[in-house]
Amino acid sequence: MTVQQEAGVGEAGADGEALEVWIDQDLCTGDGICAQYAPEVFELDIDGLAYVKSPGDELLQTPGATTPVPLTLLRDVADSAKECPGDCIHVRRVSDSVEVYGPDAE
């Protein structure tokens, strides 16, 4: 079973399809659950809000900034989106921008 299958990705992310994640800081409650699940992707800043990090570990503070979701961290990122009390984590396909995890996912 692949990591994608274990994560219950279904069609989204199938065949190694690229995914990206972003955080809506206007909705972030600063609970830090995302940083606990996937510290390689998320980090709380001094303002108490969560942000995504670049593959080079740089905090991306521009509103709407996205970062790729590494396949090895797909489950952790998906769980972050599902468990986020602020419903502010959005995971979408790069190819068509369809949200696969988060508040706007089908």
Backbone as CSV, one residue per row, in Angstrom:
resi,resn,N_x,N_y,N_z,CA_x,CA_y,CA_z,C_x,C_y,C_z
1,MET,0.850,-1.170,0.000,0.000,0.000,0.000,0.900,1.239,0.000
2,THR,0.566,2.199,-0.839,1.356,3.418,-0.913,0.949,4.370,0.198
3,VAL,1.771,5.371,0.451,1.444,6.382,1.449,0.148,7.087,1.062
4,GLN,-0.045,7.318,-0.241,-1.271,7.978,-0.685,-2.491,7.129,-0.361
5,GLN,-2.401,5.830,-0.595,-3.534,4.960,-0.299,-3.799,4.929,1.198
6,GLU,-2.728,4.874,2.001,-2.893,4.859,3.448,-3.560,6.136,3.927
7,ALA,-3.250,7.250,3.270,-3.815,8.536,3.670,-5.250,8.709,3.189
8,GLY,-5.749,7.775,2.383,-7.114,7.865,1.881,-7.267,8.967,0.855
9,VAL,-6.279,9.128,0.020,-6.282,10.226,-0.926,-7.294,10.023,-2.037
10,GLY,-7.550,8.800,-2.429,-8.458,8.561,-3.546,-7.859,9.115,-4.818
11,GLU,-8.631,9.877,-5.575,-8.132,10.437,-6.823,-7.145,11.576,-6.596
12,ALA,-7.350,12.349,-5.565,-6.450,13.474,-5.308,-5.094,12.948,-4.886
13,GLY,-4.078,13.369,-5.589,-2.733,12.920,-5.272,-2.386,11.589,-5.899
14,ALA,-3.317,10.984,-6.628,-3.049,9.690,-7.254,-1.971,9.855,-8.321
15,ASP,-1.236,8.797,-8.564,-0.188,8.789,-9.578,0.865,9.860,-9.314
16,GLY,1.097,10.162,-8.046,2.116,11.135,-7.709,1.739,12.556,-8.070
17,GLU,0.455,12.821,-8.226,-0.006,14.159,-8.583,0.424,15.165,-7.516
18,ALA,0.967,16.278,-7.943,1.512,17.269,-7.022,0.406,17.975,-6.234
19,LEU,0.649,18.126,-4.933,-0.254,18.844,-4.044,0.507,20.000,-3.401
20,GLU,-0.237,21.040,-3.038,0.343,22.159,-2.306,-0.575,22.511,-1.150
21,VAL,-0.026,23.204,-0.164,-0.792,23.574,1.021,-0.573,25.049,1.315
22,TRP,-1.622,25.683,1.855,-1.519,27.063,2.318,-2.413,27.236,3.522
23,ILE,-2.143,28.290,4.286,-2.906,28.579,5.506,-3.537,29.954,5.386
24,ASP,-4.813,30.046,5.752,-5.506,31.320,5.823,-5.287,31.871,7.236
25,GLN,-4.340,32.773,7.393,-4.010,33.294,8.723,-5.177,34.058,9.359
26,ASP,-6.106,34.565,8.571,-7.272,35.250,9.136,-8.131,34.302,9.969
27,LEU,-8.045,33.008,9.685,-8.832,32.011,10.414,-8.011,31.219,11.423
28,CYS,-6.699,31.381,11.384,-5.811,30.597,12.252,-6.055,30.953,13.717
29,THR,-6.206,29.921,14.545,-6.423,30.106,15.981,-5.136,29.959,16.771
30,GLY,-4.049,29.605,16.104,-2.751,29.504,16.770,-2.605,28.316,17.696
31,ASP,-3.429,27.291,17.512,-3.349,26.108,18.371,-2.070,25.300,18.154
32,GLY,-1.493,25.379,16.967,-0.239,24.691,16.698,-0.358,23.215,16.387
33,ILE,-1.575,22.736,16.187,-1.769,21.319,15.865,-1.038,20.964,14.576
34,CYS,-1.075,21.868,13.603,-0.412,21.602,12.326,1.091,21.424,12.514
35,ALA,1.692,22.274,13.336,3.133,22.187,13.577,3.489,20.919,14.346
36,GLN,2.560,20.395,15.137,2.796,19.133,15.829,2.745,17.964,14.853
37,TYR,1.786,17.984,13.934,1.649,16.910,12.952,2.763,16.929,11.914
38,ALA,3.080,18.106,11.398,4.044,18.205,10.287,4.962,19.419,10.476
39,PRO,5.913,19.335,11.412,6.803,20.470,11.664,7.704,20.806,10.474
40,GLU,7.839,19.890,9.546,8.632,20.146,8.344,7.905,21.096,7.388
41,VAL,6.578,21.196,7.544,5.746,21.984,6.630,5.160,23.222,7.304
42,PHE,4.847,23.138,8.588,4.167,24.217,9.307,5.011,24.705,10.481
43,GLU,4.843,25.990,10.788,5.539,26.558,11.941,4.733,27.731,12.484
44,LEU,4.716,27.866,13.814,4.098,29.030,14.438,5.127,30.144,14.469
45,ASP,4.701,31.347,14.111,5.598,32.492,14.131,5.409,33.251,15.446
46,ILE,6.195,34.275,15.632,6.155,35.070,16.851,4.784,35.724,17.063
47,ASP,4.030,35.918,15.965,2.693,36.503,16.080,1.649,35.496,16.566
48,GLY,2.070,34.248,16.779,1.169,33.219,17.286,0.369,32.502,16.225
49,LEU,0.597,32.833,14.951,-0.140,32.213,13.859,0.739,31.204,13.133
50,ALA,0.093,30.245,12.482,0.812,29.223,11.732,1.036,29.677,10.299
51,TYR,2.173,29.257,9.762,2.552,29.537,8.378,3.146,28.277,7.773
52,VAL,3.144,28.207,6.448,3.828,27.107,5.770,5.289,27.486,5.592
53,LYS,6.104,26.460,5.383,7.529,26.664,5.166,7.901,26.179,3.774
54,SER,8.888,26.814,3.201,9.381,26.400,1.889,10.141,25.084,2.043
55,PRO,10.396,24.387,0.930,11.203,23.170,1.009,12.587,23.428,1.620
56,GLY,13.046,24.691,1.558,14.327,25.059,2.153,14.196,25.492,3.608
57,ASP,13.043,25.273,4.231,12.773,25.549,5.640,12.587,27.037,5.948
58,GLU,12.286,27.841,4.936,12.041,29.273,5.135,10.572,29.500,5.425
59,LEU,10.274,30.283,6.456,8.898,30.615,6.803,8.326,31.533,5.736
60,LEU,7.172,31.165,5.182,6.543,31.929,4.104,5.401,32.755,4.699
61,GLN,5.622,34.045,4.904,4.659,34.887,5.595,3.763,35.708,4.673
62,THR,3.946,35.585,3.379,3.081,36.281,2.447,1.693,35.636,2.478
63,PRO,0.626,36.422,2.630,-0.724,35.835,2.638,-0.967,34.975,1.394
64,GLY,-1.472,33.776,1.610,-1.770,32.863,0.515,-0.572,32.099,-0.017
65,ALA,0.588,32.248,0.618,1.788,31.540,0.163,1.554,30.029,0.238
66,THR,1.996,29.331,-0.787,1.838,27.877,-0.834,3.203,27.209,-0.775
67,THR,3.173,25.942,-0.388,4.375,25.125,-0.406,3.987,23.727,-0.854
68,PRO,4.885,23.026,-1.528,4.565,21.657,-1.957,4.367,20.733,-0.763
69,VAL,3.517,19.741,-0.951,3.311,18.718,0.069,4.173,17.511,-0.320
70,PRO,5.226,17.242,0.443,6.037,16.061,0.133,5.210,14.790,0.318
71,LEU,5.353,13.861,-0.593,4.587,12.621,-0.527,4.767,11.923,0.817
72,THR,5.966,11.982,1.357,6.238,11.316,2.635,5.495,11.963,3.796
73,LEU,5.022,13.189,3.616,4.313,13.893,4.686,2.831,14.081,4.390
74,LEU,2.338,13.455,3.345,0.950,13.641,2.934,-0.034,13.326,4.052
75,ARG,0.140,12.224,4.716,-0.785,11.861,5.798,-0.765,12.907,6.903
76,ASP,0.421,13.362,7.295,0.529,14.344,8.368,-0.116,15.673,7.977
77,VAL,0.098,16.097,6.750,-0.496,17.354,6.283,-2.018,17.213,6.185
78,ALA,-2.496,16.078,5.677,-3.943,15.844,5.590,-4.566,15.815,6.980
79,ASP,-3.910,15.149,7.930,-4.418,15.119,9.300,-4.438,16.514,9.916
80,SER,-3.439,17.318,9.600,-3.413,18.703,10.088,-4.641,19.459,9.606
81,ALA,-4.954,19.322,8.326,-6.117,20.009,7.763,-7.412,19.508,8.399
82,LYS,-7.495,18.223,8.638,-8.714,17.652,9.217,-8.904,18.056,10.671
83,GLU,-7.815,18.157,11.426,-7.894,18.419,12.862,-7.820,19.896,13.229
84,CYS,-7.531,20.758,12.293,-7.350,22.175,12.577,-8.642,22.797,13.124
85,PRO,-8.607,23.352,14.338,-9.827,23.946,14.896,-10.262,25.213,14.164
86,GLY,-9.347,25.872,13.464,-9.691,27.084,12.732,-10.136,26.830,11.306
87,ASP,-10.079,25.560,10.865,-10.415,25.225,9.472,-9.713,26.161,8.498
88,CYS,-8.406,26.346,8.707,-7.678,27.322,7.897,-6.610,26.698,7.001
89,ILE,-6.469,25.379,7.023,-5.444,24.709,6.220,-6.092,24.164,4.954
90,HIS,-5.519,24.535,3.822,-6.053,24.165,2.518,-5.005,23.367,1.740
91,VAL,-5.362,22.160,1.353,-4.480,21.312,0.534,-5.168,21.130,-0.809
92,ARG,-4.468,21.484,-1.868,-5.083,21.407,-3.194,-4.110,20.830,-4.209
93,ARG,-4.723,20.311,-5.299,-3.921,19.821,-6.418,-3.311,21.012,-7.133
94,VAL,-2.074,20.889,-7.533,-1.404,21.958,-8.263,-1.983,22.086,-9.665
95,SER,-2.327,20.965,-10.276,-2.757,20.969,-11.674,-4.039,21.754,-11.933
96,ASP,-5.003,21.710,-10.997,-6.291,22.382,-11.236,-6.798,23.188,-10.039
97,SER,-5.977,23.280,-8.998,-6.305,24.040,-7.779,-7.541,23.546,-7.045
98,VAL,-7.929,22.296,-7.256,-9.062,21.717,-6.531,-8.594,21.313,-5.137
99,GLU,-9.332,21.783,-4.125,-8.986,21.464,-2.747,-9.372,20.018,-2.434
100,VAL,-8.399,19.285,-1.878,-8.634,17.873,-1.552,-8.722,17.638,-0.048
101,TYR,-8.165,18.545,0.748,-8.297,18.517,2.199,-8.473,19.952,2.653
102,GLY,-9.306,20.137,3.668,-9.537,21.469,4.197,-11.004,21.837,4.112
103,PRO,-11.332,23.062,4.517,-12.746,23.459,4.611,-13.484,23.507,3.283
104,ASP,-12.770,23.661,2.176,-13.447,23.736,0.881,-13.380,22.434,0.095
105,ALA,-12.876,21.359,0.722,-12.782,20.056,0.049,-14.166,19.437,-0.078
106,GLU,-14.368,18.707,-1.154,-15.662,18.044,-1.360,-15.778,16.804,-0.524
